[in-house]
Amino acid sequence: MACVILCTVHSARPVKLRDLAERLACRLEGDGEVEVRGVAGITQARAGDLTFLANRRYTKTLQTTHAAAVILREDAPAAPCAMLRSANPYLAFARAAALFHTPPRPAPGIDRRAEVAADATIGEGVSIGPFVSIGPGASVGRGTIVFPLVAVGEGARIGEDCVIHSHAAIRERVVIGSRVVIQNGAVIGGDGYGFVRRADGTHEKIPQASIVVIEDDVEIGANTTIDRPAVGETRIGAGTKIDNLVQVAHGVTVGRNALLAAQVGIAGSTTIGDDVMLGGQVGVAGHVEIGRGVVAVGQSGITNSQPAGAFVSGYPAIDNLDWRKASAVFRRLPEIRKRMAQLERRLVELEEQLSSAQGRRGR
């Protein structure tokens, strides 16, 4: 996937293109003495900016860019500026952006307005902002940043070098690995949705007493919720990236390096394999298994288990190619219905004519 970056990221210190090419492992074509001060989208770039071309649909735009240099594929047409050739321009651009962008990092220490339980364990170099609450028996690993207004429940464990943004809630006994990023307002370990109907039609809550485990290098988007189950665990595998407003229900297992786009909803006790990609607003039914490498197009509804490597679309989700063929027919359904009605009337007329002719021969 490649898109135009709409913002510009600048650094106070320019970098020579020759040095940038070496750091990004790109092949330089053009003047290596060009100074780059930041990164920008291909249409927003100005003198001193580095941009990229990864999607051929923007090839024409390349010829009118004002960028100082562009990252592009080995086989891409030449640009009117210096070029960095790469097998993966989007990845190289992402790494370039990281070189020019230094995220804010508060100083280590515990703000005097934070509430940290006496028996909580706080690692070396941790930053805990104002109005943070760290519950009894909780632990926060070395180098982790906890921004203001975060709540960490009793017995929760947070690994090293994590970033927990404001208003996130990490409930009791949740386990979080190292280098995890949790965006604003995410809730990790809220109660799963479990109720039993009583004889009188009311509902009794099933205690959601188990845990959530977030493995290393996971990112969890803003206002995403990952629920705890009654028994067992809810687990998010290492390297998985979850967008904003995603719902992961109780007892779900998500594999390693999965990508879940915004508003994905996964019902309880479902297993998502490694390297799965779910587009925006994909819904996954409960108690199904999604095999490794499955890709589901946005707004698909997955109601049954899917084999490894499947590429599905629609509701209920079917093979993407079949769905595209069916979609082409959907637009013609009114016309097809009208033609069928005409053919049915014509068939009745022909049958009546045939019956009449047979009757005359019989006389």
C-alpha positions, 0 to 999 in steps of 0.5 A: 500500500502506498499513499501521498503523505499530506504533511511535511516533517522537517529537521533543524539539521539538514542532511546531505543526500549522499549520507541519506542514501547510505543510511537508507541503503539506497542507490544514489542518482544525481547530486549527492551534495544536495541538502535535505531538510525534511520529508513531504508528499510528492505534491507538497514537496518543496526545495529541501524536501525528500519525497517518494514514489511507490504507486505508479498512479502518481508517475505523472505527478513525479514530473512536476514535483518541486522536491530536492530528491525522490525515493523510487523503484529501480525500474521507475522513470527518471525524475527531474531531481536527484533520485534514491533508487530502492527495492521498497520506496515506501519503507525507505521513505518511512525510515527517512521520515523517522530520521527527521522526526524526533517524537517528544520524550518527557524527562524521566521521573514521576510527576508529583501529581501522579499516584503510584502505589507503594508496592508498584515497581518502576524501572530505571528511566521511566517517565510518569506524567501528572494524574497517572494512577499506578495500582498496587503490585503493578510494574512498569519496565525500564524506559517506558513513558506513561503520559498524563491521565493513564490508569494502570490497574492492580498487578498489571505488568508493562514491559520496557520502552513502551509508550502509553498515551494519555487516557489509556486504561490498562486494567488489572493483571494485564500483561504488556510486552516491550516496545508496545505503543498504546494510543490515546483512550485505548482500553486494554482488559475491559470486561468481555461481553458475557451474559446468561439469560435467567428464567425470568428473561433477565441477564446475569453477568458472567465474571470476566476474571481472566487476562489480556496479554499484549506481546512485544512490538504491538501498536494499539490505536486510539479508542481501541478496546481489547477485552478480557475473557472469563477463562483463558486469555485474550492475546495479541501476537508480537508485531501486530498493528491495530488501528483506531476504534477496533474491538477485539472481544474476549478470548480472541487470539491474534497472531504475529504481524497482523494488521487490523484497520479502523473499526474492525470488530472481532467476536469472541473466541476467534483465532486470527493467524499470523500476517492476516490483514483485515481492512476497515470495518471488517467484521469477524464472527465468533468461534471461527479460525482465520488462517495465516496470511488471509486478506479481507477487503474493507467492510467484509463480513467473515462468518466462517473459518477461512483457509490460509492465504485466502483473499476475501470480500463481501458479506458473507465473505467469499473469494475476492474474484468471485465477489468482484464477478458477482458485484458486476452482476448486482448493478444489472439485476433490475435489467435482468429481472425485467428481461426474465419477466419478458421471457416468461411472458413470451414462453407462456405465449409460445406454450399457448400457441403450441398447445393450440396447434397440437389441438388443431392437428388432433382434430 
